Structures are given as structure tokens and as C-alpha cells.
Amino acid sequence: MERVELMRDCEAVQVPFGHTVTLEKGTEVVITQSLGGSYTVQASSYGGLFRIGGQDADALGKEPVATPAEAAADAGDLERQLWDVLKTCYDPEIPVNIVDLGLVYDMRITPGEPGGSRVDVRMTLTAQGCGMGTFIGSDARQKLLALPGVEDANVEIVWDPPWNPQMISPEGRERLGMA
């Protein structure tokens, strides 16, 4: 938890509703989570939690970190890179990535043009009413598309089978204090 004053106007996504807003320069926020290259902040003057993308880290007085695709590109084969980049996607309210939360049900790689592949991901959310679902799916898709060798990516939100806490990996359980 770190209290900072925004150094410039920046775009943010309201949690859990998924609405985009502009937080104004000088707004006092508390950074509650910094994972996957983005920040979750509490802005009392705006009435809640907001997610600020890593590209706007400078508004918080932070240095932008390497994009998840740049970090994953060193990981070896494409499938490994895909899983690694999905592990940089977080629900802004839960400090566990979507893979360790058990939200990713399936990933398929289809070879395409020489040097390129299509990636199809089926995932769910912890609750059907989650307003951040579209945002989380879009975040995953954009991170997949940023990887070298990925020419197309589709992330589909599904509800069958329904998610439950038993789907959380041992690493995720440890992070949540459930181990």
C-alpha cells in the first residue's frame, strides 16, 4: 500500500464495473496492487478502485516495466511463452494470475502463415456478473498478440464448467493464504 499523487491525467478502468474514466492530475490514490504490469489504485475522491495500465506508470511516479511479451519472448517455445504471458493477467481485485486462479480452461495453437500462429483461449471468471470480464479477456488477448509468432488471438469467456475455488493452483492457494 503506497499513497501517491497522480503526476498527470491518466486513463483508468473502474473496478468492478469496467468503465473507462480519466483520473485527474493531483488526485491522491493508494496503490493496492501492482501485478502483471498494471496497478490497482483506490481513489477515494472518485469513489472506488481503478486499474491503471503499465503504460501509464509514470502518472504514478513509477518506471514502466518491460511488457509481458518482451519478458516471455525469452522463455523458449511458443506454448511456454503463451502460458507465461497469460500468467501476467490479473483480476484487479485478486492478487493471483488468471492461470493460477484456474480461469483458463483451454488453449489451442493453430499454425498459420509461415512464422505465425493463431491462439484460441477459453476462460471463465470467478463470477458471471463480473464487470471486468471483458477487460480481463481483452488484456489477455492483447498480451498474446504482442508475442512474436502470434498473428491472431481469440479469448472466449465461457461459463461451463462453472468456476469454483478448487480450481485454484497450489501456488494460487498459497498466495491467497488457503494452503
C-alpha positions in Angstrom: 0.0 0.0 0.0 1.5 3.2 -1.2 -0.1 6.7 -1.2 0.8 8.8 -4.3 -0.5 11.9 -6.1 -1.1 11.5 -9.8 1.5 13.4 -11.7 -0.7 13.8 -14.8 -4.2 12.9 -16.0 -4.4 9.2 -16.9 -6.9 6.8 -18.2 -8.1 4.1 -15.7 -10.7 1.3 -15.7 -13.2 1.4 -12.8 -13.3 -1.9 -10.8 -15.5 -3.9 -10.9 -17.7 -2.2 -13.5 -15.2 -1.9 -16.3 -15.9 1.7 -17.2 -13.1 3.8 -18.5 -12.5 7.1 -16.7 -9.8 9.8 -16.6 -8.3 10.3 -13.2 -7.1 13.9 -13.0 -3.6 15.2 -12.2 -3.2 15.8 -8.4 -5.7 13.1 -7.4 -4.4 11.2 -4.3 -4.6 7.5 -4.8 -3.4 4.4 -2.8 -1.7 1.7 -4.8 -3.3 -1.5 -3.5 -1.9 -4.0 -6.1 0.9 -3.9 -8.6 0.9 -7.1 -10.7 1.3 -8.1 -14.3 2.5 -4.6 -15.3 -0.6 -2.8 -14.1 -1.7 -1.1 -10.9 -4.9 -1.2 -8.9 -5.5 2.0 -7.0 -8.0 3.3 -4.6 -9.1 6.8 -5.4 -11.5 7.9 -2.6 -12.3 11.2 -4.5 -13.6 9.1 -7.4 -15.4 6.6 -5.1 -13.6 3.3 -5.5 -11.0 1.1 -7.1 -9.4 1.7 -10.6 -6.9 -0.2 -12.7 -4.1 1.8 -14.3 -2.2 0.2 -17.2 1.6 -0.1 -17.1 1.9 2.3 -20.0 0.7 5.0 -17.5 3.0 4.0 -14.7 4.7 7.4 -15.0 1.5 9.1 -13.8 2.1 7.2 -10.5 5.7 8.2 -10.4 6.8 4.7 -11.4 9.0 3.4 -14.2 7.2 1.4 -16.9 8.2 -2.2 -16.7 9.1 -4.4 -19.7 6.0 -5.6 -21.4 5.0 -9.2 -20.6 5.6 -10.1 -24.2 9.2 -8.9 -24.0 9.8 -10.9 -20.8 8.1 -14.0 -22.2 9.9 -13.9 -25.5 13.0 -15.3 -23.7 11.1 -18.3 -22.4 11.6 -20.7 -25.2 8.9 -22.4 -27.2 5.7 -20.6 -28.2 3.4 -22.7 -25.9 5.5 -21.9 -22.9 5.6 -18.2 -23.9 1.8 -18.2 -24.2 1.3 -19.6 -20.7 3.9 -17.3 -19.3 2.2 -14.2 -20.8 -1.2 -15.4 -19.5 0.3 -15.5 -16.0 0.8 -11.8 -16.3 -3.0 -11.2 -16.5 -4.7 -10.4 -13.2 -8.2 -9.7 -11.9 -7.6 -6.3 -10.3 -9.3 -7.4 -7.1 -7.4 -10.7 -6.7 -3.6 -11.0 -6.4 -3.4 -14.2 -8.3 -3.0 -14.5 -12.1 -5.8 -16.0 -14.3 -3.9 -19.2 -14.9 -3.2 -20.0 -11.2 -6.8 -18.9 -10.4 -7.9 -21.8 -12.6 -9.7 -19.4 -15.0 -8.0 -20.6 -18.2 -9.8 -23.8 -19.3 -8.2 -24.4 -22.7 -5.6 -23.0 -25.1 -5.1 -24.2 -28.7 -2.4 -23.1 -31.1 -3.1 -23.4 -34.8 -0.2 -22.9 -37.2 -0.9 -20.2 -39.8 1.2 -18.4 -42.3 4.9 -19.2 -42.0 6.2 -17.7 -38.8 2.7 -17.1 -37.4 0.1 -18.9 -35.4 -3.5 -18.4 -34.2 -4.2 -18.8 -30.5 -7.6 -19.6 -29.1 -8.2 -19.4 -25.3 -11.3 -20.5 -23.4 -11.5 -19.0 -20.0 -14.0 -18.1 -17.3 -14.4 -15.7 -14.5 -14.9 -16.1 -10.8 -18.4 -14.7 -11.1 -20.8 -14.3 -14.0 -21.7 -10.7 -13.0 -18.0 -9.5 -13.1 -18.0 -6.2 -14.9 -14.2 -6.6 -15.5 -14.7 -9.8 -17.6 -14.4 -8.1 -21.0 -11.4 -6.1 -19.8 -9.6 -9.2 -18.4 -10.3 -11.1 -21.7 -9.1 -8.1 -23.8 -6.0 -7.8 -21.6 -5.2 -11.4 -22.2 -5.8 -11.1 -26.0 -3.6 -8.0 -26.3 -0.7 -9.7 -24.4 -1.0 -12.8 -26.6 -1.0 -10.7 -29.8 2.2 -8.9 -28.6 4.2 -12.2 -28.7 6.4 -12.8 -31.7 4.9 -15.6 -33.8 1.2 -14.9 -32.8 -0.7 -13.5 -35.8 -4.2 -13.8 -34.3 -5.6 -14.5 -30.9 -9.1 -15.1 -29.6 -10.1 -15.2 -25.9 -13.6 -16.5 -25.3 -15.3 -16.2 -21.9 -17.3 -19.4 -21.1 -19.4 -20.4 -18.1 -19.2 -24.2 -18.4 -17.9 -25.7 -16.3 -18.7 -23.2 -13.6 -15.6 -22.0 -11.8 -15.1 -22.9 -8.1 -12.2 -22.3 -5.6 -11.0 -25.9 -6.0 -9.7 -24.9 -9.5 -7.0 -22.6 -7.9 -3.5 -24.0 -8.3 -1.3 -24.8 -5.3 0.7 -21.6 -6.0 -2.5 -19.6 -6.1 -3.8 -21.1 -2.9 -0.5 -20.2 -1.1 -0.7 -16.6 -2.4 -4.3 -16.4 -1.1 -3.4 -18.0 2.3 -5.5 -21.0 1.5 -2.7 -23.6 1.6 
